[in-house]
């Protein structure tokens, strides 16, 4: 695998459905007040980077990421990138984690992480397709780039750049209101 350019990865701020432990996948819910505060914190962290380096910025087409980007990137322009949409979680989308455990106990019993759960969703995208979609995007990048997207997608982005196995990706923290800096196979977190 080739080296990727430097990435600044921003997960969208908390949403109403994050707070309810409801699976969003590619469905929508709005940022909470805390989620808006997360985006403002990212704006503080990104301001010197955007001012001094002016990297291209790619953003998921989903509303929560677009809202986060409009705050976190300030006046910096960005391009909507369909490959940055969150994993499609099939029949799990719109359900709470408790509802999934009740309706799909056999799936719930065999998975330990959100990444594994969402990728096991009936009629969902699955891990292999998500992995390939993200890898294809990363391979197209030609310069240091800002990505604004989603938690599970971000775990795979971070894992691919850091050379992690799937179980290691799934165990990564999924913070909001920070910036993950990915460079030369390493991750640092700006808080």
C-alpha positions in Angstrom: 0.0 0.0 0.0 1.3 3.4 -0.9 1.8 6.3 1.5 -1.1 8.6 1.9 -0.9 12.4 2.1 -1.4 14.0 5.5 -5.1 14.0 6.6 -6.9 16.1 9.2 -10.0 14.1 10.0 -13.0 15.7 11.8 -15.9 13.6 13.0 -19.2 15.5 13.0 -20.5 16.9 16.3 -22.9 15.1 18.4 -26.4 14.6 16.9 -29.8 14.0 18.4 -29.6 10.3 17.4 -26.0 10.0 18.9 -27.5 11.1 22.2 -30.3 8.6 21.9 -28.0 5.8 20.9 -29.9 5.5 17.7 -28.2 4.1 14.5 -28.0 6.9 11.9 -26.0 5.2 9.1 -27.0 7.2 6.1 -30.2 8.6 7.7 -30.2 12.1 9.1 -30.5 13.8 12.5 -29.5 17.3 13.5 -26.6 18.4 15.7 -27.4 19.0 19.4 -26.2 22.1 21.2 -23.2 20.0 22.4 -22.6 19.0 18.7 -22.5 22.6 17.7 -20.0 23.2 20.5 -17.9 20.3 19.2 -17.8 22.0 15.8 -16.8 25.3 17.3 -13.9 23.6 19.1 -12.8 22.0 15.8 -13.0 25.5 14.3 -10.5 26.8 16.9 -8.2 23.8 16.3 -8.4 24.1 12.5 -8.1 27.9 12.2 -4.3 28.1 12.0 -4.1 25.0 9.7 -6.6 26.5 7.3 -5.0 29.9 7.4 -1.4 28.7 7.0 -1.7 25.6 4.8 -5.1 26.1 2.9 -5.6 22.4 2.3 -8.4 21.1 0.2 -11.4 20.1 2.2 -13.8 17.2 1.4 -17.0 16.7 3.3 -19.6 13.9 3.5 -22.9 14.7 1.8 -24.9 14.0 5.0 -26.4 17.0 6.8 -24.6 16.5 10.1 -21.2 16.6 8.5 -22.1 19.5 6.3 -23.3 21.5 9.3 -20.1 20.6 11.2 -18.0 21.7 8.2 -19.7 25.0 7.8 -18.8 25.8 11.4 -15.4 24.0 11.7 -14.0 25.2 8.4 -15.1 28.8 8.7 -14.7 30.6 5.4 -12.7 27.8 3.8 -14.5 26.3 0.8 -15.1 22.6 0.7 -16.2 19.9 -1.8 -19.0 17.4 -1.0 -17.5 13.9 -1.5 -20.1 11.0 -1.7 -17.5 8.5 -0.7 -17.4 10.1 2.8 -21.0 9.1 3.7 -21.2 6.9 6.8 -21.5 3.2 6.4 -25.0 2.2 5.2 -26.4 0.2 8.1 -29.4 -1.4 6.3 -32.2 -2.6 8.5 -30.5 -1.1 11.6 -30.9 2.5 10.5 -33.3 4.4 12.7 -33.2 1.7 15.5 -31.7 2.2 18.9 -29.0 -0.1 20.1 -31.5 -1.6 22.5 -34.0 -2.3 19.7 -31.3 -4.0 17.6 -30.4 -6.2 20.6 -34.0 -7.2 21.0 -34.8 -7.7 17.3 -31.5 -9.3 16.2 -30.2 -11.1 19.3 -28.0 -13.5 17.2 -26.2 -10.5 15.6 -25.9 -8.6 18.9 -24.5 -11.6 20.7 -21.6 -12.0 18.2 -20.4 -8.4 17.9 -18.5 -6.3 20.4 -18.1 -3.0 18.6 -20.2 -0.4 16.8 -18.2 -0.9 13.6 -18.8 -4.6 13.7 -22.5 -4.1 14.5 -23.2 -1.6 11.7 -21.3 -3.7 9.2 -23.3 -6.8 10.2 -26.7 -5.1 9.5 -29.0 -7.1 7.2 -29.2 -5.4 3.8 -26.3 -3.1 4.9 -23.1 -2.1 3.1 -20.8 -4.5 5.1 -17.2 -4.0 6.0 -15.6 -5.1 2.7 -17.5 -2.5 0.6 -16.9 0.3 3.2 -13.2 -0.6 3.3 -12.9 -0.5 -0.5 -14.9 2.7 -0.8 -12.6 4.5 1.7 -9.4 3.0 0.3 -10.4 4.2 -3.2 -10.9 7.7 -1.9 -7.6 7.8 0.0 -5.8 6.5 -3.1 -7.2 9.5 -5.1 -5.9 12.1 -2.7 -2.9 14.0 -4.1 -2.2 16.5 -1.3 -2.7 17.0 2.4 -6.4 17.1 2.9 -9.1 17.8 5.5 -11.9 15.2 5.7 -15.1 15.9 7.6 -17.2 12.8 8.0 -18.4 10.2 10.5 -17.3 8.1 13.3 -17.3 4.5 11.9 -16.0 5.7 8.5 -13.3 7.6 10.4 -12.2 4.5 12.3 -11.6 2.8 8.9 -9.8 5.9 7.5 -7.6 6.1 10.5 -7.0 2.3 10.5 -6.0 2.2 6.8 -3.5 5.1 7.3 -2.1 3.6 10.4 -1.9 0.0 9.0 -4.3 -1.5 11.5 -6.3 -4.7 11.2 -10.1 -4.6 11.3 -10.4 -5.4 15.1 -7.9 -2.7 15.9 -9.9 -0.2 13.7 -13.1 -1.2 15.6 -11.4 -0.5 18.9 -10.3 3.0 18.1 -11.9 5.8 20.1 -14.5 7.9 18.3 -14.3 11.3 19.8 -16.2 14.4 18.7 -14.9 17.9 19.0 -11.3 17.0 18.2 -9.1 16.7 15.1 -7.3 13.5 14.2 -4.0 14.2 12.4 -2.9 11.3 10.3 0.6 11.4 8.8 3.2 8.8 7.9 1.3 5.9 9.4 0.7 7.7 12.8 -2.2 9.4 14.5 -2.1 12.4 16.8 -5.2 14.0 18.3 -5.7 17.8 18.6 -8.0 18.7 21.4 
